[in-house]
Amino acid sequence: MTDEFHFHAYANATLQHIFDQLEQAYDDESLEDLDYDEGSGILSIVTPSGQTFIVSKHGPSQQLWLPSPISGGLHADFNESEQEWLLPDGRDLKDVLAEDLVTTAGIRIRL
């Protein structure tokens, strides 16, 4: 577990990265029907069918949480050696989110 300052720095950078990738995909691929917003440690993504994904910081556990309509409630810890948010089964949180977006809306985004 890392200290609180670094947790927030890593988490905020990840949320911003995902948001930036969504912005890029929106601009490049005309994903007008995709709705997304980031603020206060929470990134929400709503697909054209209305399914909602939320990536949020959870300070007490120092985790990123992803309630997904496909994968369920996921909790990821930051792995400093990998520089990734990993689920207990070793999968990368961003990869799972990307796969779930493809499954729910056919949206292909490299996160």
Rosetta blueprint (number, residue, H / E / L):
1 M L
2 T L
3 D L
4 E H
5 F H
6 H H
7 F H
8 H H
9 A H
10 Y H
11 A H
12 N H
13 A H
14 T H
15 L H
16 Q H
17 H H
18 I H
19 F H
20 D H
21 Q H
22 L H
23 E H
24 Q H
25 A H
26 Y H
27 D H
28 D H
29 E H
30 S L
31 L L
32 E L
33 D L
34 L L
35 D E
36 Y E
37 D E
38 E E
39 G E
40 S L
41 G L
42 I E
43 L E
44 S E
45 I E
46 V E
47 T L
48 P L
49 S L
50 G L
51 Q L
52 T E
53 F E
54 I E
55 V E
56 S E
57 K E
58 H E
59 G L
60 P L
61 S L
62 Q L
63 Q E
64 L E
65 W E
66 L E
67 P E
68 S E
69 P L
70 I L
71 S L
72 G E
73 G E
74 L E
75 H E
76 A E
77 D E
78 F E
79 N E
80 E L
81 S L
82 E L
83 Q L
84 E E
85 W E
86 L E
87 L L
88 P L
89 D L
90 G L
91 R L
92 D E
93 L H
94 K H
95 D H
96 V H
97 L H
98 A H
99 E H
100 D H
101 L H
102 V H
103 T H
104 T H
105 A H
106 G L
107 I L
108 R L
109 I L
110 R L
111 L L
